[in-house]
C-alpha cells in the first residue's frame, strides 16, 4: 500500500467519525454538512513526508489545570480559535486549520503523537478538557504548539508501549461499534508508529506484504498488541519463534508463510 493511500485512509476515517457523531447528535440539522466535512478531510491527502515521530503519554506528569490564570485564559483563547462553530470541540475543520497554522500535514506522525498526549478518543476531535493538557508544555500560542511538537514526540518515544497501544483505539470507529481495526487503517498506523529510527520494526515490510497478499480484512487488539512483542523479541529470520507459545493465529500464519518463502 502506498503512503498516499495510507494518508487517505486515515483522513477518510476521521471524516467518517465526525460524520457519525454529527448524525447521532442532531441528525436533521447536521446531516447536510456531512458530505462537506468528508470532502474537506479527503482533500488533505498529501504525502507523508514527515518521518521523525515525537510521542507523548496521557497518564504522566500532570499538573493541575484548574484556576483562571492568564495562562489558562490564553490556552482557552487558542482553543476557541480552532473549535467548530457553535460547538465546544475541535473537529475536522478545526484540525485542518490547526495543521495549516503549524505547517504540519494532518496525517503526519506528529499529529498522532499530539493526539496521544492530549488523550484524544477519535481522529480529528479534541475537547476543551483534552486541550488543557497543553498547559503542561506552557502553550499559549500557535508558535508554542510548533515548539512543543518535538517535545511531545520525544515523550511518545520514551513511552512507546503506551503510544503504540493508543494508536489502535484511536483508529477504531467506536460510533460504529468497531472492535477490530480495518486493515488499511492498521497499515497506515503501523507505518506511522514505526517510522522513528529508534523504534523501527525489522518485520514490518514482510508483515505488511503478508497482510496484503492474504487479503486480511481486519486486525484484532490482541494481534495489534502482540505484534509489538513479536517485533521486540523475534529475530529477523524468526528462528526463535515458538508457535506453541500464546501468539495470535495470524502471527503463526505469517511466520509459516515467511519460512516457506525462505525455503524456496
C-alpha positions in Angstrom: 0.0 0.0 0.0 1.4 3.4 -1.0 1.9 6.1 1.6 -0.5 8.4 -0.2 -3.2 5.7 0.2 -2.4 5.4 3.9 -2.8 9.1 4.3 -6.1 8.9 2.5 -7.3 6.0 4.7 -6.6 7.9 8.0 -8.2 11.2 6.8 -11.3 9.4 5.4 -11.6 7.6 8.7 -11.5 10.9 10.6 -14.2 12.3 8.4 -16.4 9.3 8.9 -16.1 9.6 12.6 -17.1 13.2 12.6 -20.0 12.5 10.3 -21.2 9.7 12.6 -21.1 12.0 15.6 -23.0 14.7 13.7 -25.8 12.3 12.7 -26.1 10.9 16.3 -26.2 14.4 17.9 -28.6 16.4 15.7 -29.3 14.4 12.6 -31.9 16.7 10.9 -29.7 19.7 11.2 -26.2 18.3 10.6 -26.6 15.5 8.0 -26.5 18.1 5.3 -22.9 19.1 6.3 -21.6 15.6 6.4 -20.5 15.4 2.8 -18.8 18.7 3.1 -16.8 17.6 6.2 -15.8 14.3 4.5 -14.8 16.1 1.3 -12.7 18.6 3.4 -10.8 15.7 5.0 -10.3 13.9 1.7 -8.7 17.0 0.2 -5.9 16.9 2.7 -4.2 13.8 1.1 -0.6 15.0 1.0 2.3 12.5 1.0 3.7 11.5 4.4 6.9 13.4 4.2 7.5 14.0 7.9 9.4 10.9 9.2 10.6 12.0 12.7 8.0 10.9 15.2 7.6 12.6 18.6 5.4 10.7 21.1 3.6 11.6 24.4 1.6 9.9 27.2 -1.8 10.7 28.7 -1.0 9.5 32.2 2.2 11.0 33.4 3.5 14.2 35.0 0.1 16.0 35.0 -0.2 19.3 36.9 -3.4 20.8 38.0 -5.3 22.5 35.2 -7.8 24.3 37.4 -7.9 28.0 38.0 -8.3 31.0 35.8 -4.7 32.3 35.4 -3.6 34.3 32.4 -2.0 31.1 31.0 -5.3 29.2 31.3 -7.2 32.1 29.5 -4.6 32.2 26.7 -4.9 28.4 26.2 -8.7 28.8 26.1 -8.5 31.6 23.6 -6.2 29.4 21.4 -8.8 26.5 21.6 -11.6 29.0 20.6 -9.6 29.9 17.5 -9.8 26.4 16.2 -13.0 25.0 17.6 -16.0 24.3 15.4 -18.7 27.0 15.0 -21.4 26.6 17.7 -19.6 23.5 19.1 -17.2 23.2 22.0 -14.7 20.9 20.3 -12.1 21.0 17.6 -13.3 18.8 14.7 -12.1 18.1 11.2 -12.3 21.7 10.1 -10.6 23.0 13.2 -7.9 20.3 12.9 -7.2 21.2 9.3 -7.0 24.9 10.4 -4.6 24.0 13.2 -2.4 21.9 10.9 -2.3 24.8 8.4 -1.3 27.2 11.2 1.5 25.0 12.5 2.5 23.8 9.0 2.1 20.1 9.6 0.2 17.7 7.5 -2.9 16.2 9.3 -1.7 12.7 8.6 1.9 13.4 9.9 3.2 11.3 12.7 3.5 14.4 14.9 -0.3 14.8 14.9 -0.7 11.2 16.0 1.7 11.9 18.9 -0.2 15.2 19.6 -3.5 13.3 19.8 -1.9 10.7 22.2 -0.6 13.3 24.5 -4.0 15.0 24.7 -5.8 11.8 25.2 -8.0 12.1 22.2 -10.5 9.3 21.7 -11.1 9.8 18.0 -9.4 11.2 15.0 -9.6 14.9 14.4 -11.5 15.5 17.5 -10.2 17.4 20.6 -12.3 18.6 23.6 -11.5 21.6 25.7 -10.6 19.4 28.6 -8.1 17.4 26.4 -6.7 20.7 25.0 -5.9 21.7 28.6 -3.1 19.1 28.7 -1.1 21.6 26.7 -0.7 23.6 29.8 1.9 21.1 30.9 4.0 22.4 28.0 3.3 26.1 28.8 1.4 26.5 25.5 -0.2 29.9 24.9 0.1 30.4 21.2 0.4 28.7 17.8 4.2 29.2 17.9 4.2 27.4 21.3 2.4 24.4 19.7 5.1 24.3 17.0 7.8 24.4 19.7 6.0 21.7 21.6 5.6 19.1 18.9 9.2 17.8 19.1 8.9 17.6 22.9 5.7 15.6 22.6 7.3 13.3 20.0 10.2 12.7 22.4 7.7 11.9 25.2 6.0 9.4 22.9 9.2 7.6 22.0 10.1 7.4 25.7 6.6 5.9 26.5 6.4 3.8 23.3 4.2 1.0 24.5 1.5 3.4 25.7 1.8 5.4 22.4 1.6 2.2 20.4 -1.4 0.8 22.2 -3.1 4.2 22.0 -2.9 4.1 18.2 -5.2 1.0 18.0 -8.0 2.5 20.0 -7.5 5.9 18.2 -8.1 4.2 14.9 -11.3 2.5 15.8 -14.7 4.0 14.9 -16.5 3.5 18.2 -19.7 5.1 16.9 -19.9 2.0 14.6 -19.1 -0.4 17.4 -15.8 -1.5 15.8 -13.7 -4.0 17.8 -11.2 -4.8 15.0 -9.2 -2.2 13.1 -9.7 -2.1 9.3 -6.5 -3.3 7.7 -6.0 -0.1 5.7 -6.1 1.9 8.9 -3.9 -0.6 10.7 -1.3 -0.4 8.0 -1.3 3.4 8.0 -0.9 3.5 11.8 1.9 0.8 11.8 3.9 2.8 9.3 3.5 5.9 11.4 4.4 4.5 14.8 7.4 2.6 13.5 8.8 5.4 11.3 11.2 6.7 14.0 14.8 5.2 13.7 14.8 4.4 17.4 11.6 2.3 17.1 11.6 0.6 13.8 10.2 -2.9 13.3 12.5 -5.3 11.4 9.5 -7.4 10.4 7.2 -4.5 9.2 7.8 -4.8 5.4 7.3 -8.5 5.3 4.3 -8.3 7.7 2.5 -5.7 5.6 3.2 -7.6 2.5 1.7 -10.7 4.1 -1.4 -8.8 5.1 -1.9 -7.6 1.6 -1.1 -10.9 -0.2 -3.5 -12.8 2.1 -6.2 -10.1 1.8 -6.6 -9.7 5.6 -9.6 -7.5 6.4 -9.1 -6.6 10.0 -6.7 -6.6 12.9 -7.8 -7.5 16.4 -6.5 -5.8 19.5 -4.7 -9.0 20.6 -2.8 -9.1 17.3 -2.0 -5.4 17.4 -0.7 -5.6 20.9 1.3 -8.8 20.4 2.9 -7.6 17.2 4.8 -5.2 19.3 6.1 -8.0 21.5 6.8 -10.0 18.4 8.9 -7.3 16.8 10.8 -6.6 20.0 11.7 -10.2 20.7 11.8 -12.3 17.5 14.8 -12.2 15.2 14.6 -11.2 11.5 14.6 -14.9 10.4 12.1 -15.9 13.1 14.4 -18.6 14.2 13.4 -18.1 17.9 9.7 -18.1 17.2 7.8 -20.8 19.0 4.3 -21.5 17.7 3.5 -23.3 20.9 3.6 -20.0 22.8 0.5 -17.9 23.0 0.8 -16.0 19.8 -2.2 -14.9 17.7 -3.0 -17.3 14.9 -2.3 -14.5 12.3 1.3 -14.3 13.5 1.6 -18.1 13.3 0.4 -17.9 9.7 2.8 -15.1 9.0 5.9 -17.0 10.3 4.8 -20.1 8.5 4.5 -18.1 5.2 7.8 -16.4 5.8 9.7 -19.7 6.4 8.1 -21.2 3.3 9.4 -18.4 1.2 12.9 -18.6 2.7 13.0 -22.3 1.9 12.1 -21.8 -1.8 
